[in-house]
Amino acid sequence: MGLNEIFSRKSDRLEKSVGCLLETVDAALIVFKEGVKNYLYGDEDSFTENLGRMVTLESESSSKTREIENMLYSRGYLIRSRGDIMRLLERLDHIFVIISTDLIQFEIESPKIPNELKREFVKLSELAAMAAENTIPATKAYFTSPKSVSETTAQVYFYEKEAVRVSQSIKRTVFHNMDNLKLSEKFHLRYFALHIEDLAKAAVKVAEQLSVMTIKRAL
């Protein structure tokens, strides 16, 4: 019996638990986008709320991940896919780590973003988040309609490329056109652009894992 047949018969509870985890990831990505925008435009109260909400969602994500891990180890029919699903969970968790850390670093380091770059940073955060958001339907598709995984992961790669393009544009503008900034300020802006860009790259890692899992499931 192949993995495809096993999942179609027995994975309803696993699929539901993964769906709950993905809802938490989706909510966190919304908070991340709002948090970046609130920081950039000086809405301190809303930004503080974003930080608190992210902590709550991170705790919920950890709880749901542990629930899925326990399920993987307690159900014999999942033994063939256990390692791959664990790696998928790790890569989804890495998305959480990045968006949580990025918001915290905005709060701790308080970077001064020039007005002419604020829209670009918002655009970068939205594109990176969109890359990550597209891992959600791709992950759901793995459990319900594996043949459509490639369609949704294609969107991940698209938005990752767009995020990299905007990030590079920001860094090029900072280092080539902003002579009024100190070198340390330029490095600081580069640091934040790079770490937001990392969200899109983390999304690609999820997409790559899903592609591997889909191939194995078809065997």
Protein Blocks (a to p, Z undefined) as FASTA:
>chain_A
ZZklmmmmmmmmmmmmmmmmmmmmmmmmmmmmmmmmmmmnopaklmmmmmmmmmmmmmmm
mmmmmmmmmmmmmpmklmmmmmmmmmmmmmmmmmmmmmmmmmmmmmmnopacdfklmmmm
mmmmmmmmmmmmmmmmmmmmmmmmmmlmmmmmmmmmmmmmmmmmmmmmmmmmmmmmmmmb
cfklmmmmmmmmmmmmmmmmmmmmmmmmmmmmmmmmmZZ
